[in-house]
Amino acid sequence: MAMSIGGNSGNMSNINVTPMIDILLVLLIIFMVIVPVTPKGLEALVPRQPKSQVPTPEQTIVVQVFSNSGQSPAYRINGVDVSHDALLSKLTEIYANRAERVMFVKSDENVEFRYIADVIDIGKAANVDRIGLMTPKLQASQ
């Protein structure tokens, strides 16, 4: 067993680590750019119920038009009698806090269409989005 101390008797091979360090730094920079520092999400504001208002029950609003033997027709909102003059204010009050603005119009067979068209116009003035007409076939199924 011989040992050689000092002297350059043979070829020494050293690994060149400079390219490995360059690759390591490039990968480190790529991963720092790809991975976000802070998680980002969608910021949304959730609507809150006002404390002063009592929630109204979400039921379907049906405006009924009844004939009055030659006179102007009578009106009802979900079975409650309403005069023609108070129809707009009552519908505006009903739809003030509603998310779903749907109204149905139901009438007798012998009511002239101009009265039904008037109720539709009043509904549009009260900011009702969708207005449906109840046909006799729909009325029979209820």
MOWO-V123310 format. One record per pair of residues at least 12 apart in sequence whose ideal C-beta (glycine too) atoms are under 6 Angstrom apart, sorted by the first residue. I is the first residue (numbers start at 1). J is the second residue. D is the distance in whole Angstrom. If there is no record, write none. Layout:
BEGIN
i:I j:J d:D
i:I j:J d:D
END
This chain:
BEGIN
i:56 j:97 d:6
i:61 j:103 d:5
i:62 j:78 d:6
i:62 j:104 d:5
i:62 j:106 d:6
i:63 j:77 d:6
i:63 j:105 d:5
i:63 j:119 d:5
i:64 j:76 d:4
i:64 j:106 d:5
i:65 j:107 d:4
i:65 j:111 d:5
i:65 j:115 d:6
i:66 j:108 d:6
i:67 j:108 d:5
i:67 j:110 d:5
i:67 j:111 d:5
i:73 j:111 d:6
i:73 j:115 d:5
i:75 j:87 d:6
i:87 j:122 d:5
i:88 j:122 d:5
i:88 j:125 d:6
i:91 j:126 d:4
i:92 j:126 d:5
i:95 j:126 d:6
i:95 j:127 d:6
i:101 j:128 d:5
i:101 j:129 d:4
i:102 j:130 d:5
i:103 j:123 d:5
i:103 j:128 d:5
i:103 j:131 d:5
i:104 j:132 d:5
i:104 j:134 d:5
i:105 j:119 d:5
i:105 j:133 d:5
i:106 j:134 d:4
END
